[in-house]
């Protein structure tokens, strides 16, 4: 792969996302956790509001759970908010772990730890998210295990520009080497790519379940009502029970002796 061409392309086209303009590990951790299952455009306003409300790890650590969940509203997968608060509590109490121990923080897996180490402290480690993974696998024309991907990315990583390389790979996967219809003619690494112009388009699955019909939607509505102190939505009994059981196992609600849910 022509890493120089990749970095030059990134410098030219990168989106000015707010978390790319900071080296504050707390702000970077917030952005990484928010981005885990939510698109960047949707994260931006919520990320900015979050940092105004919870300015540092101590502020988040001390905040009531209700406020944390209310600020998370709109991002989905609410247990991420609790994990982020648990990580903030650990940092507020003990300080940041050494870069190689970042996975000790609640909710911080190998990818998030690598991204945080690279973006906040310039540690030369490769951070391979789903976008970077797609680029690497298409470029080499083969599927790889997580271990192989980490090794492959480490081989390509320029030690003195690790953060830019990681950002560039993710940006390429998000905007050019997209899951469907990759823009190969605009790709800076097309010359070395085994899949250029030959990405198979998997046929779209048949009719998909409407979001309102999923248990995830029911969990979100129940939790939003609890956070807002409003009456719960009317749900069919079995669905309500499944949704509450899911919220309970995620640690987002507890149930009293009467079986009614409340915030922890
Ligand atoms: S040439 Fe196409 S398939 Fe290969 S990395 Fe670039 S966008 Fe992806």
Boltz pocket constraint, residues with backbone or C-beta under 6 A from the ligand:
constraints:
  - pocket:
      binder: B
      contacts: [[A, 134], [A, 135], [A, 138], [A, 139], [A, 176], [A, 177], [A, 178], [A, 182], [A, 183], [A, 184], [A, 187], [A, 188], [A, 189], [A, 190], [A, 191], [A, 193], [A, 194], [A, 195], [A, 196], [A, 197], [A, 199]]
      max_distance: 6.0
